[in-house]
Amino acid sequence: MPSVASNILKLKSELPPGIKLVAVSKTKTAAEILDAYGAGHKCFGENKAQELLAKKDALPSDIEWHFIGHLQTNKVKLIAPFISIIQSVDTLKLLTVINSEAARAGRVINCLLQLHIAEEETKFGFSIEELTTALVSGAVGNMHSVNICGLMGMASFTDNTSQVRKEFAYLKQCFDRLKHEYFGTTPHFKEISMGMSGDYKTAIEAGSTMVRIGGKLFGERKK
Ligand SMILES: *Cc1c(COP(=O)(O)O)cnc(C)c1O
């Protein structure tokens, strides 16, 4: 069986230049993460605050941690002191809490706004209408302890590639529109985080700048 380290090296050699790889290590052990770290990879994604805290304490301090799951507002303070980026900002309320906890921690926290692009109701994220309403309100512009770096989205879980392609194209189109209308003078608004083990090639064709890949690197998850 190929090791996590060799999976990482192989995938990195295949990704086009400029595409950032977030190795999604949720449910995986610190030892498995260390295997990937040993191959020179330092960027990992987790989706539960408590699990992330435990791993962070057990692992090297130069790891760049990305938060990619639904985040309850009362958990923000746990990760605010160290998180590199929160990719899954899905409400204005959450962004407000991140802004205040970042200020309290003396940091500016990078964030992606999560857009709901899938057919499934179960997935989190803003609709484009909710997002533009939030941006027009001016509330976001007054938050000085968050850096809005772009958008994140998850496509429908389906083998229907044309459906997935359509959803990623929609996310790219929303990104371009928001960049033009609200973030034209914000150079760090440049990331489109889309693509997972099953659909990252389609996502890259549609303009992804960041892929979040778990199973293909670490093997199938049990939960
Ligand atoms: C689990 C997860 C991933 C990785 O999924 P794989 O199919 O294992 O590559 C990516 N993004 C989010 C938000 C996730 O929760």
The ligand as an SDF file (V2000), in Angstrom:
LIG
                    3D

 15 15  0  0  0  0  0  0  0  0999 V2000
  -13.8530   16.0440    4.1090 C   0  0  0  0  0  0  0  0  0  0  0  0
  -13.7900   17.3140    3.3300 C   0  0  0  0  0  0  0  0  0  0  0  0
  -12.9540   17.4210    2.2140 C   0  0  0  0  0  0  0  0  0  0  0  0
  -12.1100   16.2650    1.6830 C   0  0  0  0  0  0  0  0  0  0  0  0
  -12.9110   15.2840    1.1230 O   0  0  0  0  0  0  0  0  0  0  0  0
  -12.2550   13.9850    0.3950 P   0  0  0  0  0  0  0  0  0  0  0  0
  -13.3650   13.4550   -0.4140 O   0  0  0  0  0  0  0  0  0  0  0  0
  -11.7980   13.0770    1.4690 O   0  0  0  0  0  0  0  0  0  0  0  0
  -11.1190   14.4760   -0.4270 O   0  0  0  0  0  0  0  0  0  0  0  0
  -12.9080   18.6300    1.5610 C   0  0  0  0  0  0  0  0  0  0  0  0
  -13.6400   19.6910    1.9730 N   0  0  0  0  0  0  0  0  0  0  0  0
  -14.4470   19.6330    3.0430 C   0  0  0  0  0  0  0  0  0  0  0  0
  -15.2120   20.8370    3.4360 C   0  0  0  0  0  0  0  0  0  0  0  0
  -14.5540   18.4390    3.7500 C   0  0  0  0  0  0  0  0  0  0  0  0
  -15.3780   18.3860    4.8150 O   0  0  0  0  0  0  0  0  0  0  0  0
  1  2  1  0
  2  3  1  0
  2 14  2  0
  3  4  1  0
  3 10  2  0
  4  5  1  0
  5  6  1  0
  6  7  2  0
  6  8  1  0
  6  9  1  0
 10 11  1  0
 11 12  2  0
 12 13  1  0
 12 14  1  0
 14 15  1  0
M  END
$$$$
